[in-house]
C-alpha cells in the first residue's frame, strides 16, 4: 500500500511538473503570438511611413519638373510674343508705305513726284521691316524636358525588405596594439551600401585563442561606429589578452558577429605591498601617503567600526584589488628612517614600464627599484641593491639620481608625472617625463637578482599607474639612448 502511494505520488509529481512545463510553454506561445501581432503592426506602420516618404519625394520632384516646364514655356512665349508684336508693327508700316508708293505713281507733276519719291526713299531706308530678323528667337522644341524613368521604375519594382548584413571580417594584420591603445580594423566580405554603422565588442581575458564561455568577463560595447576601424585608448592592460568581435547594422537589423580575434595586451601589473611597508606609511593598492601617527588613528577608527559591526568581516583578497588594512604592529619590513614600500611583483625578465605621480605638497620622495634583499633600515639609493631618483622639496629643492650611496644632481625640471622603464635583461633603468617622454636619467647595470619597484615617501604621497605597455616613444628613445652620459658608473665618483 505504502509503496503504491509513493509510486502514485511520483506519478502525480511528474504530471504536475509536466503541466507546469506545458503551461509555461503556453504562456511563451501566447507572448510570442502577442509579439508577432505587435511587431507586425509596427513594421506595417513603418512601411506606410517609408512609402509616404517616397510618395512625398516623388511629388516634390514632380512639382520641380512641372515648374521648370512652365518657366521655360513662359520664357519662350514671352520671347515669341514680343517678336510677333514687332513683326506685326513692321508689316503694318510696310503696307502703309507700299500704298503710299503706289499712289505716288499717279502724280503728274514732276516736282511733286520728286518730292514724294524722296519721302518714299527716306521712309524705306528707315523702315523697321528691313531691320527685322525673320527667324524665331526661340524654338518650340521642349524635348530636353522629357523624362525617362525606366531605370527608376526598375529600382522601384525591385524594392524589397532589408537583408541581414553579413558578418564582418576582422583583419589581425591591420590591428595595432601600442601605447595602451588597441586599434581594431575589419572589412566586409562584400560591398553593402545599406550598412548604417558597426558595433564593436571587447573583453579582457587571460586565455589565448577563442573566447571561453565560463570564467570570462562580460563583453563591453562600442556602438554607432561609422568607419571600418576603431581605436580604444587609455586602457589598463591588467589582462594578458583582449577578445574582439564586430557586427554590421543597417537601419532595421544587426547582422551576425564576426569570428572573434584575440590580441595580446600583456603588461606589468603590480600593487604596493602593504604588509611590508614602513609603519609611517598608509598604503593602498596604488597609493601611498605619509602617516605621522604611525597608523594609530586609523587603527582606532577600524577597531571602533569593528565593535559597532555585528556582521562577519569580509574575506581577505589575495588577487590584485583592494586589500583590507593590515595591522601596523605586524609590519617590520622597513623601519627607522627607511620610509619605504615595495611593489608586490618581482621583475625577473623583459621590459616594463609604470608611472608615478607625487602630491603637490610632497616634501620628499624616491622612485626606483631594489633587490628583495634590501635591508629594513636601508634607504633607496644608499645601497648597491637599489637604484632611484630622489626629489627633495624640503628647505631646498633638489633632484638627483642615487645608487650605492652616490648621488648625481640632475639639471632637469621635476615632471608632474614620472615614467619608469626597466629593461631587466638589458640592465637598464630609465626615468622619463611621462607627458613629454623626455629622458631624465638612465642607470646602466647588470641585474643579478629579481628587482621590485620601490618607493620612499616623507610628508606627502604618491599614486601609481600600472598595467601599461612600454610607450612607443620610450622604445624609440631607448634605441638611441645607448652611449649617453648618466650611467650608474658615473655615480661612483660622486659622493653624497
C-alpha positions as CSV (number, residue, x, y, z in Angstrom):
1,X,0.0,0.0,0.0
2,X,2.7,2.5,1.0
3,X,4.8,1.7,-2.0
4,X,1.8,2.2,-4.3
5,X,1.1,5.6,-2.6
6,X,4.8,6.6,-3.2
7,X,4.6,5.5,-6.8
8,X,1.3,7.4,-7.2
9,X,2.9,10.5,-5.6
10,X,5.8,10.3,-8.0
11,X,3.3,10.0,-10.9
12,X,1.4,13.0,-9.6
13,X,4.6,15.0,-9.1
14,X,5.7,14.1,-12.7
15,X,2.3,15.1,-14.1
16,X,2.3,18.3,-12.1
17,X,5.8,19.2,-13.4
18,X,4.8,18.4,-16.9
19,X,1.7,20.5,-16.5
20,X,3.8,23.4,-15.3
21,X,6.1,22.9,-18.3
22,X,3.1,22.9,-20.7
23,X,1.6,26.0,-19.0
24,X,4.9,27.8,-19.2
25,X,5.1,26.9,-22.9
26,X,1.6,28.1,-23.5
27,X,2.5,31.4,-21.8
28,X,5.5,31.6,-24.1
29,X,3.4,30.9,-27.2
30,X,0.9,33.5,-26.1
31,X,3.6,36.0,-25.5
32,X,5.2,35.2,-28.9
33,X,1.8,35.5,-30.6
34,X,1.3,38.8,-29.0
35,X,4.8,39.9,-30.1
36,X,4.1,38.8,-33.7
37,X,0.9,41.0,-33.7
38,X,2.6,44.0,-32.1
39,X,5.8,43.7,-34.2
40,X,3.9,43.2,-37.5
41,X,1.8,46.2,-36.7
42,X,4.9,48.2,-36.0
43,X,6.6,47.2,-39.3
44,X,3.4,47.8,-41.2
45,X,3.3,51.3,-39.8
46,X,7.0,51.9,-40.6
47,X,6.3,50.6,-44.1
48,X,3.5,53.1,-44.6
49,X,5.8,55.8,-43.3
50,X,8.5,54.8,-45.7
51,X,6.2,54.7,-48.7
52,X,4.5,58.0,-47.7
53,X,8.0,59.5,-47.6
54,X,8.8,58.1,-51.0
55,X,5.5,59.4,-52.4
56,X,6.3,62.8,-50.9
57,X,9.7,62.8,-52.5
58,X,8.2,61.9,-55.9
59,X,5.6,64.7,-55.5
60,X,8.4,67.2,-54.8
61,X,10.4,66.0,-57.8
62,X,7.3,66.2,-60.0
63,X,6.5,69.7,-58.8
64,X,10.0,70.9,-59.5
65,X,9.9,69.4,-63.0
66,X,6.4,70.9,-63.7
67,X,7.8,74.3,-62.5
68,X,10.8,74.0,-64.9
69,X,8.5,73.2,-67.9
70,X,6.2,76.1,-67.0
71,X,9.0,78.6,-66.6
72,X,10.5,77.6,-69.9
73,X,7.1,77.8,-71.6
74,X,6.6,81.3,-70.2
75,X,10.0,82.5,-71.2
76,X,9.7,81.2,-74.8
77,X,6.1,82.5,-75.1
78,X,7.2,85.9,-73.9
79,X,10.1,86.0,-76.5
80,X,7.8,84.9,-79.3
81,X,5.0,87.3,-78.4
82,X,7.5,90.1,-78.4
83,X,8.9,89.1,-81.7
84,X,5.4,88.7,-83.1
85,X,4.4,92.2,-82.0
86,X,7.4,93.7,-83.6
87,X,6.7,91.9,-86.9
88,X,3.0,93.0,-86.9
89,X,4.0,96.6,-86.4
90,X,6.7,96.4,-89.1
91,X,4.2,94.8,-91.5
92,X,1.6,97.5,-90.9
93,X,4.1,100.2,-91.5
94,X,5.4,98.5,-94.6
95,X,1.8,98.1,-96.1
96,X,1.1,101.8,-95.5
97,X,4.4,102.7,-97.2
98,X,3.5,100.4,-100.1
99,X,0.1,102.0,-100.5
100,X,1.7,105.5,-100.5
101,X,4.3,104.5,-103.1
102,X,1.6,103.0,-105.3
103,X,-0.4,106.3,-105.2
104,X,2.7,108.3,-105.9
105,X,3.0,106.6,-109.3
106,X,-0.1,108.5,-110.4
107,X,1.3,112.0,-109.7
108,X,1.7,114.0,-112.9
109,X,3.7,117.0,-111.8
110,X,7.4,116.3,-111.7
111,X,8.1,118.4,-108.7
112,X,5.5,116.7,-106.6
113,X,6.6,113.3,-107.9
114,X,10.2,114.0,-107.0
115,X,9.2,115.1,-103.5
116,X,7.1,112.0,-103.0
117,X,9.8,109.8,-104.3
118,X,12.3,111.3,-101.8
119,X,9.9,110.7,-99.0
120,X,9.3,107.1,-100.0
121,X,13.1,106.5,-100.3
122,X,13.7,108.0,-96.8
123,X,10.9,106.0,-95.3
124,X,12.1,102.8,-96.9
125,X,15.6,103.4,-95.6
126,X,14.2,103.8,-92.0
127,X,11.5,101.1,-92.3
128,X,11.7,98.6,-89.4
129,X,10.7,95.8,-91.8
130,X,14.1,95.8,-93.3
131,X,15.8,95.5,-89.9
132,X,13.8,92.6,-88.6
133,X,15.2,89.1,-88.2
134,X,12.8,86.7,-89.9
135,X,13.9,83.8,-87.7
136,X,12.2,82.9,-84.4
137,X,14.3,83.8,-81.4
138,X,13.4,80.6,-79.7
139,X,12.4,77.2,-80.9
140,X,9.3,75.2,-80.0
141,X,11.4,72.2,-79.0
142,X,10.7,71.0,-75.5
143,X,12.1,67.5,-75.7
144,X,15.0,68.4,-73.4
145,X,12.5,68.5,-70.6
146,X,11.3,65.0,-71.3
147,X,11.9,62.3,-68.6
148,X,12.7,58.6,-68.8
149,X,12.1,56.8,-65.5
150,X,12.7,53.3,-66.8
151,X,15.7,52.7,-64.6
152,X,14.0,54.2,-61.6
153,X,10.9,52.1,-62.4
154,X,13.1,49.0,-62.3
155,X,14.6,50.1,-59.0
156,X,11.1,50.7,-57.5
157,X,9.9,47.4,-58.8
158,X,13.0,45.8,-57.1
159,X,12.2,47.2,-53.7
160,X,12.3,44.6,-51.0
161,X,12.9,44.1,-47.3
162,X,16.3,44.9,-45.9
163,X,18.6,41.9,-45.9
164,X,20.5,40.9,-42.7
165,X,24.1,42.2,-43.1
166,X,26.8,39.6,-43.4
167,X,29.4,39.2,-40.7
168,X,32.4,41.4,-41.0
169,X,36.0,40.0,-41.0
170,X,38.5,41.4,-38.5
171,X,41.9,41.7,-40.1
172,X,44.6,40.8,-37.4
173,X,47.4,42.2,-39.6
174,X,45.8,45.6,-39.6
175,X,45.1,45.6,-35.9
176,X,47.6,47.5,-33.7
177,X,48.4,47.3,-30.0
178,X,50.6,50.1,-28.8
179,X,50.7,52.8,-26.1
180,X,47.9,51.2,-24.1
181,X,45.6,51.6,-27.0
182,X,44.1,49.0,-29.4
183,X,43.1,49.8,-33.0
184,X,40.8,47.1,-34.4
185,X,40.3,47.0,-38.2
186,X,37.8,45.0,-40.2
187,X,36.2,44.7,-43.7
188,X,33.0,43.4,-45.2
189,X,33.2,40.2,-47.3
190,X,31.2,42.0,-50.0
191,X,30.1,45.6,-50.5
192,X,26.9,46.5,-48.7
193,X,25.7,50.1,-49.2
194,X,22.8,49.5,-46.8
195,X,25.1,49.3,-43.7
196,X,24.5,52.2,-41.4
197,X,27.1,51.5,-38.6
198,X,29.1,48.9,-36.8
199,X,29.1,47.6,-33.2
200,X,32.4,46.6,-31.6
201,X,32.5,44.4,-28.5
202,X,35.6,43.6,-26.5
203,X,36.6,42.0,-23.2
204,X,39.7,41.2,-21.3
205,X,40.9,37.7,-20.7
206,X,44.0,35.7,-19.6
207,X,43.3,32.9,-22.1
208,X,44.8,32.8,-25.5
209,X,42.7,31.8,-28.5
210,X,38.9,31.8,-28.8
211,X,36.8,33.2,-26.0
212,X,35.7,30.8,-23.3
213,X,32.1,30.5,-22.0
214,X,33.0,30.1,-18.4
215,X,35.1,32.4,-16.1
216,X,35.0,35.3,-18.6
217,X,34.2,38.9,-18.2
218,X,31.1,40.4,-19.9
219,X,31.5,42.0,-23.3
220,X,31.8,45.7,-23.4
221,X,30.2,47.5,-26.3
222,X,31.1,50.5,-28.6
223,X,28.1,51.4,-30.7
224,X,27.5,53.6,-33.8
225,X,30.9,53.3,-35.4
226,X,30.7,54.7,-38.9
227,X,34.1,53.5,-40.3
228,X,35.7,50.1,-40.5
229,X,38.2,50.6,-37.7
230,X,38.1,51.9,-34.1
231,X,40.7,52.8,-31.5
232,X,40.2,52.0,-27.8
233,X,42.6,54.3,-25.9
234,X,43.6,54.8,-22.3
235,X,43.2,51.1,-21.5
236,X,44.7,49.4,-18.4
237,X,46.3,46.2,-19.6
238,X,45.6,44.2,-16.5
239,X,45.0,41.0,-18.5
240,X,47.2,39.2,-21.0
241,X,44.8,39.3,-23.9
242,X,41.7,41.0,-25.2
243,X,38.9,39.4,-27.3
244,X,37.2,41.4,-30.1
245,X,34.2,40.9,-32.3
246,X,32.2,43.2,-34.5
247,X,28.8,43.2,-36.3
248,X,27.3,45.3,-39.0
249,X,23.9,47.0,-38.7
250,X,21.6,48.5,-41.2
251,X,18.5,50.6,-40.4
252,X,16.5,47.5,-39.5
253,X,18.7,44.8,-38.1
254,X,22.1,43.8,-36.8
255,X,24.0,41.1,-38.6
256,X,26.0,38.2,-37.2
257,X,29.1,38.7,-35.2
258,X,32.5,38.3,-36.9
259,X,34.8,35.5,-35.8
260,X,36.4,36.7,-32.6
261,X,40.0,37.7,-32.6
262,X,42.4,37.7,-29.6
263,X,45.1,40.2,-29.3
264,X,47.9,40.2,-26.7
265,X,47.9,43.1,-24.3
266,X,50.4,41.9,-21.7
267,X,51.9,44.5,-19.3
268,X,53.3,44.6,-15.8
269,X,50.7,44.9,-13.1
270,X,51.6,45.3,-9.5
271,X,50.3,46.9,-6.4
272,X,52.0,48.2,-3.3
273,X,52.9,45.6,-0.7
274,X,51.0,47.0,2.3
275,X,52.2,44.3,4.7
276,X,55.9,45.2,4.2
277,X,55.7,49.0,4.2
278,X,57.1,51.3,6.9
279,X,54.7,51.9,9.8
280,X,54.5,55.6,9.0
281,X,53.1,54.9,5.6
282,X,49.4,54.5,4.8
283,X,49.3,52.1,1.8
284,X,46.5,51.1,-0.6
285,X,46.9,49.2,-3.9
286,X,48.2,52.1,-6.0
287,X,48.6,54.9,-3.4
288,X,51.0,55.6,-0.5
289,X,50.8,58.5,1.9
290,X,52.9,59.7,4.8
291,X,51.2,59.0,8.1
292,X,53.0,60.7,11.1
293,X,50.7,58.9,13.6
294,X,52.0,55.5,12.5
295,X,48.5,54.3,11.7
296,X,47.3,54.6,15.3
297,X,44.5,56.9,14.4
298,X,43.4,54.7,11.6
299,X,43.6,51.6,13.8
300,X,41.3,53.1,16.4
301,X,38.8,54.0,13.7
302,X,38.9,50.5,12.4
303,X,38.5,49.0,15.9
304,X,35.6,51.3,16.6
305,X,33.9,50.1,13.4
306,X,34.5,46.5,14.2
307,X,33.0,46.9,17.7
308,X,29.9,48.5,16.2
309,X,29.5,46.0,13.4
310,X,27.7,42.8,14.1
311,X,28.3,41.2,10.7
312,X,31.1,38.9,9.7
313,X,34.2,40.6,8.3
314,X,34.7,40.5,4.5
315,X,37.2,37.8,3.4
316,X,40.7,38.9,2.5
317,X,41.6,39.1,-1.1
318,X,44.8,37.6,-2.4
319,X,44.4,38.8,-6.0
320,X,45.1,42.3,-7.4
321,X,42.5,44.6,-6.0
322,X,41.6,46.4,-2.7
323,X,43.0,44.8,0.4
324,X,41.9,45.2,4.0
325,X,44.0,47.4,6.2
326,X,46.9,45.4,7.7
327,X,47.7,45.6,11.4
328,X,50.5,48.1,11.8
329,X,52.3,46.2,14.5
330,X,52.8,43.2,12.2
331,X,54.8,45.2,9.7
332,X,58.5,45.4,10.3
333,X,59.9,45.0,6.8
334,X,61.1,48.6,6.9
335,X,61.8,50.7,10.0
336,X,63.8,53.7,11.2
337,X,64.1,56.4,8.5
338,X,63.6,53.9,5.7
339,X,60.1,55.2,4.8
340,X,59.8,52.6,2.1
341,X,57.3,50.4,0.4
342,X,57.9,47.9,-2.4
343,X,55.7,46.6,-5.1
344,X,54.3,43.1,-4.7
345,X,55.5,41.7,-8.1
346,X,59.1,40.9,-8.8
347,X,60.7,41.7,-12.3
348,X,62.8,38.8,-13.5
349,X,63.0,39.4,-17.2
350,X,61.7,41.6,-20.0
351,X,61.0,45.3,-20.4
352,X,58.4,47.0,-18.2
353,X,57.0,50.5,-17.6
354,X,54.9,52.2,-15.0
355,X,54.2,55.8,-13.9
356,X,54.3,57.7,-10.6
357,X,52.7,61.0,-9.7
358,X,53.5,62.9,-6.5
359,X,51.2,65.1,-4.5
360,X,51.9,68.8,-4.9
361,X,52.8,69.2,-1.2
362,X,55.0,66.1,-1.0
363,X,58.3,67.1,0.8
364,X,60.5,64.2,-0.2
365,X,60.1,61.0,-2.2
366,X,62.1,58.5,-4.2
367,X,61.2,56.2,-7.1
368,X,63.2,53.3,-8.3
369,X,63.8,49.5,-8.0
370,X,65.5,47.3,-5.4
371,X,66.5,43.7,-4.8
372,X,64.4,41.7,-2.4
373,X,67.4,41.7,0.0
374,X,67.1,45.5,0.7
375,X,67.6,45.8,4.4
376,X,64.9,47.0,6.8
377,X,66.9,50.1,7.7
378,X,68.2,50.8,4.2
379,X,67.0,53.8,2.2
380,X,66.6,53.6,-1.6
381,X,69.7,54.6,-3.5
382,X,72.0,54.3,-0.4
383,X,73.0,50.7,-1.1
384,X,74.3,48.7,-4.0
385,X,71.0,46.8,-4.1
386,X,68.8,49.8,-5.1
387,X,68.6,52.4,-7.8
388,X,66.3,55.5,-7.7
389,X,65.8,59.2,-8.4
390,X,65.1,61.3,-5.4
391,X,63.1,64.6,-5.1
392,X,63.6,66.9,-2.2
393,X,61.3,69.9,-1.7
394,X,62.2,70.4,2.0
395,X,64.3,73.6,2.7
396,X,65.9,73.4,-0.7
397,X,64.7,71.9,-4.0
398,X,66.9,69.1,-5.3
399,X,66.5,66.4,-8.0
400,X,69.1,63.6,-8.1
401,X,69.9,60.1,-9.1
402,X,71.1,57.7,-6.3
403,X,72.8,54.3,-6.2
404,X,75.3,52.7,-3.8
405,X,75.3,55.9,-1.6
406,X,76.4,58.0,-4.5
407,X,74.4,61.0,-5.8
408,X,74.3,62.7,-9.2
409,X,72.4,66.0,-9.4
410,X,70.0,66.2,-12.3
411,X,69.8,69.5,-14.1
412,X,66.2,69.0,-15.4
413,X,62.8,70.0,-14.1
414,X,60.9,67.6,-11.9
415,X,58.0,66.4,-14.1
416,X,54.4,66.4,-12.9
417,X,54.3,62.6,-13.6
418,X,57.3,60.3,-13.9
419,X,57.6,57.3,-16.1
420,X,59.9,54.4,-15.1
421,X,61.3,52.0,-17.7
422,X,63.1,48.8,-16.5
423,X,64.9,46.6,-19.0
424,X,65.9,43.7,-16.8
425,X,67.7,41.7,-19.5
426,X,69.4,44.8,-20.9
427,X,70.5,46.1,-17.5
428,X,68.9,49.5,-17.8
429,X,66.7,51.6,-15.6
430,X,65.5,54.9,-17.1
431,X,63.3,57.7,-15.9
432,X,61.1,59.9,-18.1
433,X,58.8,62.8,-18.1
434,X,55.6,60.8,-18.5
435,X,53.9,63.5,-20.5
436,X,56.6,64.7,-22.9
437,X,58.7,61.4,-22.8
438,X,61.8,63.4,-22.2
439,X,64.6,61.3,-20.8
440,X,65.6,62.4,-17.2
441,X,68.2,59.8,-16.3
442,X,69.4,56.3,-17.1
443,X,71.2,53.7,-15.0
444,X,73.3,51.1,-16.8
445,X,74.0,48.0,-14.7
446,X,73.6,44.2,-14.7
447,X,70.8,43.0,-12.5
448,X,71.9,39.8,-10.8
449,X,68.6,39.2,-8.8
450,X,64.9,39.9,-9.4
451,X,64.0,43.5,-8.7
452,X,60.9,45.1,-7.1
453,X,59.6,48.6,-7.8
454,X,60.4,50.7,-4.7
455,X,59.1,53.9,-3.3
456,X,60.0,56.2,-0.5
457,X,57.7,58.9,0.9
458,X,58.1,61.6,3.5
459,X,55.4,64.2,4.2
460,X,53.2,63.6,1.2
461,X,52.1,60.9,-1.1
462,X,52.5,59.0,-4.4
463,X,50.0,57.4,-6.8
464,X,50.9,54.7,-9.3
465,X,49.7,53.8,-12.8
466,X,50.5,50.2,-13.8
467,X,49.2,47.8,-16.4
468,X,51.0,50.0,-19.0
469,X,52.9,49.0,-22.1
470,X,56.2,50.5,-22.8
471,X,55.3,53.6,-24.8
472,X,56.4,53.7,-28.5
473,X,58.3,57.0,-27.8
474,X,60.3,55.3,-25.0
475,X,61.2,52.3,-27.2
476,X,62.4,54.7,-29.8
477,X,64.5,56.7,-27.3
478,X,65.9,53.5,-25.8
479,X,67.4,52.5,-29.2
480,X,69.3,55.8,-29.5
481,X,70.0,56.2,-25.8
482,X,73.0,53.9,-25.5
483,X,76.2,55.8,-25.2
484,X,74.6,58.8,-23.5
485,X,76.1,60.1,-20.2
486,X,74.2,59.3,-17.0
487,X,75.1,55.7,-16.4
488,X,75.4,54.1,-12.9
489,X,79.2,54.2,-13.3
490,X,79.2,58.0,-13.3
491,X,77.9,57.9,-9.7
492,X,81.0,56.1,-8.5
493,X,83.0,59.2,-8.5
494,X,80.4,61.4,-6.8
495,X,79.8,61.1,-3.0
496,X,76.7,62.1,-1.3
